[in-house]
Amino acid sequence: MTREEDFIDQVEGYLDEYEGQTPLPEMVRDAVRAQLPTTRQISPLPGPLRILDMTVTVPPAARYGLVAAAAVAAVIAGGALFGGPNLGGGPTPTPVPIPTPPILSGDALEAGTYRLTVVGVVATITVPPGWANVQGIGVGKDIPDVSFAAVVFWPSDAEAAHVYSDPCRWQDGYVDPPVGPTVDDLITALANQPQRGESVPIDVSIDGYRGKMVELTVPDDINFADCDGGQFYSWEGRFHQAPGQVDRIYVLDVDGRRLVIDAHFTPGTSAGDLAEQQAVLDSIRLDGR
């Protein structure tokens, strides 16, 4: 047997021996075998450069055929290792399910993501350590006698639409004409409410849903005892907790539903807590289906 024939026999033996361990498509194996008679064996490199028992050089046509075969084999191996198309015929990998966040409930919260549903919109919100549940409609951080910050989803669009004509003299009734059904209708009514500072609406987007935000303030020098019932109200059900309080009211159109989010804080809230509040806002994901 010549050295060339011996080499061909060794390559064919390799293909046979590893058939079960490194399977190749029949067409690839046939292509490799078809090129074997054209290969010409050369002597191995000497000394430290000798890393294989055999080194071969092949004519251009055979070289291209073997390179193509190697490329196909690499694609198949890569698919098996990294979850690509199941070309080898093995079992299809089972997708890993994404866990559903727990429902927002209880009092103190573990840092993490929670879900809630308001006005038919499913929302998720992620909170850092130290934040708590706010009546199942939002989250907040309360530092007794110092400050607080919160992000709350208002649960009733009908209530939010009942904007008082005067937040201190709220027993005088709602704005007239009544608030219409659009984002602009509600934002305009809030922006025009007296004693709320320079409230200029701006365009916003949360999780791709567009809307507007208006920043409302409570007067620094107000005495709530001078207001009707000792309360300062923006809309039905929404009274405020402290002079100087800031409420950033986000009103979004979520697939035809008007969603109100109130991000509020007191003047003593630290820069760190405000940064956490913004991170909570940025974490919101919405599903209006």
C-alpha positions as CSV (number, residue, x, y, z in Angstrom):
1,M,0.0,0.0,0.0
2,T,1.3,3.4,-0.9
3,R,1.6,6.3,1.6
4,E,-1.2,8.0,-0.2
5,E,-3.5,5.0,0.0
6,D,-2.6,4.6,3.7
7,F,-3.6,8.2,4.4
8,I,-6.9,7.8,2.6
9,D,-7.6,4.7,4.6
10,Q,-6.9,6.5,7.8
11,V,-9.3,9.4,7.0
12,E,-12.0,7.0,5.9
13,G,-11.5,5.1,9.2
14,Y,-11.8,8.3,11.1
15,L,-15.2,9.0,9.4
16,D,-16.4,5.5,10.2
17,E,-15.2,5.5,13.8
18,Y,-16.8,8.8,14.8
19,E,-20.0,8.5,12.9
20,G,-22.0,8.1,16.0
21,Q,-20.2,10.7,18.0
22,T,-19.9,13.5,15.5
23,P,-22.6,12.8,12.9
24,L,-22.3,14.4,9.5
25,P,-25.0,14.6,6.8
26,E,-24.5,11.9,4.2
27,M,-24.0,14.5,1.5
28,V,-21.1,16.1,3.5
29,R,-19.5,12.7,4.1
30,D,-19.8,11.8,0.4
31,A,-18.2,15.1,-0.5
32,V,-15.3,14.5,1.8
33,R,-14.8,11.0,0.5
34,A,-15.0,12.2,-3.1
35,Q,-12.0,14.5,-2.5
36,L,-9.8,11.9,-0.7
37,P,-8.2,10.4,-3.9
38,T,-7.0,13.8,-4.9
39,T,-5.1,14.6,-1.7
40,R,-1.3,14.4,-1.6
41,Q,0.4,13.6,1.6
42,I,3.5,15.6,2.7
43,S,5.9,15.2,5.5
44,P,5.0,16.6,9.0
45,L,6.6,19.8,10.2
46,P,9.6,19.3,12.5
47,G,10.1,20.1,16.2
48,P,7.8,22.4,18.2
49,L,5.7,23.2,15.2
50,R,4.5,19.6,14.9
51,I,1.0,19.7,16.4
52,L,-0.6,17.0,14.3
53,D,0.5,13.6,13.2
54,M,-0.3,14.4,9.6
55,T,-0.4,17.5,7.5
56,V,-1.8,17.5,4.0
57,T,-2.0,19.9,1.2
58,V,-4.6,19.6,-1.5
59,P,-5.2,20.9,-5.0
60,P,-7.5,24.0,-5.2
61,A,-10.6,22.1,-6.2
62,A,-10.3,19.6,-3.3
63,R,-9.4,22.4,-0.9
64,Y,-12.6,24.2,-1.7
65,G,-14.7,21.0,-1.3
66,L,-13.2,20.2,2.1
67,V,-13.5,23.8,3.3
68,A,-17.2,23.8,2.4
69,A,-17.7,20.4,4.1
70,A,-16.0,21.8,7.3
71,A,-18.2,24.9,7.2
72,V,-21.3,22.8,7.0
73,A,-20.2,20.6,9.9
74,A,-19.4,23.7,11.9
75,V,-22.9,25.1,11.3
76,I,-24.4,21.9,12.5
77,A,-22.3,21.7,15.6
78,G,-22.9,25.3,16.4
79,G,-26.6,24.8,16.1
80,A,-26.5,21.8,18.4
81,L,-24.5,23.7,21.0
82,F,-26.2,27.1,20.9
83,G,-29.8,26.3,20.3
84,G,-30.0,26.9,16.5
85,P,-32.1,25.0,14.0
86,N,-32.4,21.3,15.0
87,L,-30.7,20.0,11.8
88,G,-29.3,16.9,13.6
89,G,-32.7,15.4,14.2
90,G,-32.3,15.3,18.0
91,P,-35.0,16.3,20.5
92,T,-36.2,20.0,20.3
93,P,-35.1,22.0,23.4
94,T,-37.9,22.9,25.8
95,P,-38.3,26.7,26.1
96,V,-37.7,28.0,29.6
97,P,-40.9,29.6,30.9
98,I,-40.7,33.3,32.0
99,P,-42.1,33.5,35.6
100,T,-45.1,35.7,36.1
101,P,-44.5,38.5,38.6
102,P,-46.5,38.3,41.9
103,I,-49.5,40.5,42.4
104,L,-48.8,43.7,44.3
105,S,-50.1,43.0,47.9
106,G,-49.2,43.1,51.5
107,D,-47.2,45.9,53.1
108,A,-43.4,45.9,52.9
109,L,-42.1,44.6,49.6
110,E,-39.1,42.6,48.7
111,A,-37.1,44.3,45.9
112,G,-38.4,43.0,42.6
113,T,-41.1,43.2,40.0
114,Y,-44.9,43.1,40.8
115,R,-48.0,43.3,38.7
116,L,-51.3,45.1,39.1
117,T,-54.4,45.8,37.0
118,V,-56.1,49.2,36.8
119,V,-58.8,50.4,34.3
120,G,-58.3,47.1,32.4
121,V,-54.6,47.7,32.0
122,V,-52.2,45.1,33.3
123,A,-49.0,46.8,34.6
124,T,-45.7,45.6,36.1
125,I,-43.5,47.8,38.2
126,T,-40.1,47.1,39.7
127,V,-39.2,48.5,43.1
128,P,-35.8,48.8,45.0
129,P,-35.4,47.8,48.6
130,G,-37.2,49.8,51.2
131,W,-40.4,50.5,49.2
132,A,-43.9,49.3,50.2
133,N,-47.3,48.5,48.7
134,V,-49.7,51.4,48.5
135,Q,-53.2,49.9,48.7
136,G,-52.5,47.6,45.8
137,I,-52.4,50.4,43.3
138,G,-48.9,51.6,43.6
139,V,-45.7,51.7,45.7
140,G,-44.1,54.2,48.0
141,K,-41.2,55.0,50.3
142,D,-42.1,56.7,53.6
143,I,-39.5,58.2,55.9
144,P,-41.5,59.2,59.0
145,D,-41.4,62.9,59.8
146,V,-39.0,63.5,56.9
147,S,-40.3,62.8,53.5
148,F,-42.1,60.4,51.2
149,A,-42.2,59.4,47.5
150,A,-44.7,57.3,45.7
151,V,-45.8,56.1,42.3
152,V,-49.6,55.3,42.2
153,F,-51.9,54.2,39.4
154,W,-55.3,55.8,39.9
155,P,-57.8,52.9,39.8
156,S,-60.8,54.9,38.4
157,D,-60.9,57.1,35.3
158,A,-64.4,58.3,36.3
159,E,-63.0,59.6,39.6
160,A,-60.0,61.2,37.9
161,A,-62.3,63.0,35.5
162,H,-64.1,64.6,38.5
163,V,-61.6,67.5,38.8
164,Y,-62.5,70.1,41.4
165,S,-62.9,73.7,40.4
166,D,-60.9,74.7,43.5
167,P,-58.8,72.2,45.4
168,C,-59.2,74.0,48.7
169,R,-62.9,74.9,48.2
170,W,-63.6,71.5,46.7
171,Q,-67.2,71.4,48.1
172,D,-68.1,74.0,45.5
173,G,-68.0,71.2,42.9
174,Y,-66.3,70.0,39.7
175,V,-65.0,72.0,36.8
176,D,-67.6,73.2,34.3
177,P,-67.8,72.1,31.5
178,P,-67.1,68.5,32.7
179,V,-63.9,66.8,31.7
180,G,-64.1,65.1,28.3
181,P,-62.8,61.6,27.5
182,T,-59.3,62.4,26.0
183,V,-55.9,62.7,27.5
184,D,-55.8,66.4,26.6
185,D,-59.2,67.0,28.3
186,L,-58.0,65.7,31.7
187,I,-54.5,67.3,31.5
188,T,-56.0,70.7,30.6
189,A,-58.5,70.6,33.5
190,L,-55.7,69.8,35.9
191,A,-53.3,72.4,34.5
192,N,-56.0,75.1,34.8
193,Q,-56.8,74.3,38.4
194,P,-56.1,77.3,40.7
195,Q,-53.3,77.2,43.4
196,R,-51.3,74.6,41.5
197,G,-48.2,76.7,40.4
198,E,-47.0,77.0,36.9
199,S,-48.4,73.8,35.5
200,V,-47.4,73.5,31.8
201,P,-48.2,70.1,30.2
202,I,-45.5,68.2,28.3
203,D,-45.5,65.2,26.0
204,V,-44.4,61.9,27.5
205,S,-44.2,58.2,26.7
206,I,-44.2,55.2,29.1
207,D,-43.4,51.8,27.6
208,G,-44.2,53.2,24.2
209,Y,-47.6,54.6,25.2
210,R,-47.9,58.3,24.5
211,G,-49.6,60.9,26.7
212,K,-48.9,64.0,28.7
213,M,-47.6,65.0,32.1
214,V,-48.4,68.0,34.2
215,E,-46.6,68.9,37.4
216,L,-48.9,70.2,40.1
217,T,-47.8,71.7,43.4
218,V,-49.5,72.4,46.7
219,P,-48.9,75.9,48.1
220,D,-46.0,76.0,50.6
221,D,-47.9,78.3,52.9
222,I,-51.3,76.6,52.9
223,N,-53.1,75.5,56.1
224,F,-55.2,72.5,55.3
225,A,-57.5,73.4,58.2
226,D,-58.7,76.4,56.2
227,C,-59.9,74.1,53.4
228,D,-63.2,72.3,53.2
229,G,-63.1,69.3,55.5
230,G,-59.5,70.1,56.3
231,Q,-58.4,68.6,52.9
232,F,-56.8,69.8,49.7
233,Y,-58.2,67.8,46.7
234,S,-57.2,67.6,43.1
235,W,-60.0,65.3,42.0
236,E,-62.6,63.0,43.5
237,G,-60.8,60.7,46.0
238,R,-57.3,62.4,45.6
239,F,-56.4,64.6,48.5
240,H,-52.8,65.7,49.3
241,Q,-50.7,65.1,52.4
242,A,-48.4,68.1,52.9
243,P,-47.8,71.8,52.0
244,G,-45.3,72.0,49.1
245,Q,-46.1,68.5,47.9
246,V,-45.4,67.9,44.2
247,D,-47.5,65.6,42.0
248,R,-46.4,64.7,38.5
249,I,-49.5,63.5,36.9
250,Y,-49.0,61.2,33.8
251,V,-52.1,60.7,31.7
252,L,-51.6,58.0,29.0
253,D,-53.8,56.5,26.2
254,V,-53.3,52.8,26.6
255,D,-55.1,51.2,23.6
256,G,-58.1,53.5,24.1
257,R,-58.0,53.4,27.9
258,R,-57.1,56.6,29.8
259,L,-54.6,55.7,32.5
260,V,-53.5,58.1,35.2
261,I,-50.2,57.7,37.1
262,D,-49.4,60.0,40.0
263,A,-45.7,60.3,41.0
264,H,-45.6,62.5,44.0
265,F,-43.1,63.6,46.7
266,T,-42.6,66.1,49.5
267,P,-40.1,68.9,49.5
268,G,-37.8,67.1,51.9
269,T,-37.4,64.0,49.7
270,S,-33.8,63.3,49.1
271,A,-32.1,63.3,45.7
272,G,-31.4,59.6,46.2
273,D,-35.1,58.8,46.9
274,L,-36.1,60.9,43.8
275,A,-33.7,58.9,41.7
276,E,-35.3,55.7,43.0
277,Q,-38.7,57.1,42.2
278,Q,-37.6,57.8,38.6
279,A,-36.2,54.3,38.3
280,V,-39.6,52.9,39.4
281,L,-41.3,55.0,36.8
282,D,-38.9,53.9,34.1
283,S,-39.5,50.2,35.0
284,I,-43.3,50.4,34.3
285,R,-44.5,48.0,31.5
286,L,-48.1,48.2,30.3
287,D,-50.4,45.8,28.5
288,G,-53.7,47.2,27.4
289,R,-55.1,44.0,25.9
